[in-house]
């Protein structure tokens, strides 16, 4: 099962959300590698597809205020999907993994920071702070 600790350790969702903002600034049909997590990404006009050095992969599509993500977590061996909707600086999201675990939460942009709060169907809670320069903690 994917746990909040595992999500926080891999920074999968937070990384995917940060990648979305970075990639949308690139021209269509761009390929790029981000330092640190060694993620290799390819972007088309409507899709961002990334793979990290561990073999995790993510696909992200943005349609208006809605963001749809699908991915695979190597540690758990599970596929997952997440949807989110943005209202100004607030993003509300919910997701499900292949084993049926559900999570939900919110991310709020505050300047160069994104503060995310997560809760899972197992009753776990967590908070992740990401900064455009210093990364996530």
C-alpha positions in Angstrom: 0.0 0.0 0.0 1.1 3.6 -0.6 1.3 5.4 2.7 1.6 9.1 3.5 5.2 8.4 4.7 6.0 6.8 1.4 4.4 9.7 -0.5 6.3 12.2 1.5 9.6 10.2 1.1 9.4 10.0 -2.6 7.8 13.4 -3.0 5.9 11.9 -6.0 2.8 14.1 -5.8 4.6 17.3 -4.7 7.2 16.8 -7.4 4.6 16.2 -10.0 2.7 19.3 -9.0 6.0 21.4 -9.1 6.9 19.8 -12.4 3.6 20.9 -13.9 4.3 24.5 -13.1 7.8 24.3 -14.5 6.8 22.4 -17.7 4.0 24.6 -18.6 6.5 27.4 -19.2 8.4 25.3 -21.8 7.5 25.2 -25.5 5.4 22.3 -26.7 7.4 19.1 -27.7 10.2 19.9 -25.3 12.3 17.3 -23.5 14.3 18.2 -20.3 16.0 16.8 -17.3 15.7 18.3 -13.8 18.7 18.2 -11.5 18.4 16.7 -8.0 15.8 14.1 -8.6 17.2 13.3 -12.1 13.8 13.3 -13.6 13.5 13.0 -17.4 10.4 14.7 -18.8 8.8 15.1 -22.2 6.1 17.7 -22.8 3.7 17.9 -25.6 1.0 20.6 -26.1 -1.3 18.9 -23.6 0.7 16.2 -21.7 3.7 16.1 -19.4 5.3 12.7 -19.0 8.2 12.1 -16.5 10.3 9.3 -15.2 12.7 9.6 -12.3 16.0 7.7 -11.7 14.1 5.1 -9.6 11.7 4.1 -12.3 8.6 6.0 -11.0 6.7 7.6 -13.8 4.0 10.2 -14.0 1.7 11.6 -16.6 0.0 14.9 -16.1 -2.7 16.6 -18.2 -4.1 20.0 -17.4 -7.6 21.0 -18.7 -8.6 24.5 -17.6 -8.6 24.5 -13.8 -8.4 20.7 -13.6 -5.3 18.6 -13.4 -5.3 14.9 -14.1 -2.4 12.7 -13.0 -1.6 9.0 -13.4 1.6 7.3 -12.2 3.4 4.2 -11.0 5.2 3.9 -7.7 8.2 1.5 -7.9 8.5 1.0 -4.1 4.9 -0.2 -3.7 4.5 -1.6 -7.2 1.2 0.2 -7.5 -0.4 2.4 -10.1 -2.2 5.5 -8.9 -4.4 8.3 -10.2 -5.1 11.8 -8.9 -7.4 14.7 -9.9 -7.2 18.2 -8.7 -9.0 21.5 -9.2 -7.4 24.9 -8.7 -9.3 27.9 -7.2 -6.9 30.9 -7.3 -3.9 29.9 -5.2 -5.6 26.9 -3.6 -5.6 23.5 -5.2 -7.8 20.7 -3.9 -6.9 17.1 -4.8 -8.0 13.5 -4.3 -6.4 10.3 -5.5 -6.6 6.5 -5.4 -4.0 3.7 -5.7 -4.4 0.3 -7.3 -4.9 -1.3 -3.8 -7.9 1.0 -3.1 -6.2 3.4 -0.8 -7.6 6.9 -1.1 -6.0 10.3 -0.2 -7.1 13.9 -0.3 -5.7 17.2 0.5 -4.9 20.7 -0.5 -2.0 22.8 -1.7 -1.7 26.5 -1.3 0.8 28.7 -3.1 2.3 31.4 -0.9 4.9 33.4 -2.9 7.6 30.9 -3.9 6.3 28.2 -1.6 3.7 25.5 -1.9 2.3 24.2 1.4 0.4 20.8 1.0 -1.6 19.0 3.6 -2.5 15.3 3.0 -4.8 12.8 4.6 -5.3 9.2 3.7 -8.1 6.6 4.0 -5.9 4.9 6.6 -6.1 8.0 8.9 -2.6 9.2 8.2 -1.9 12.9 7.9 1.1 14.9 6.7 2.3 18.3 5.6 4.9 19.0 2.8 6.4 22.4 2.2 8.0 23.0 -1.2 10.1 26.0 -2.3 11.0 26.7 -5.9 14.7 27.1 -4.9 15.3 24.8 -2.0 12.9 21.9 -3.0 10.6 20.0 -0.6 10.9 19.1 3.1 
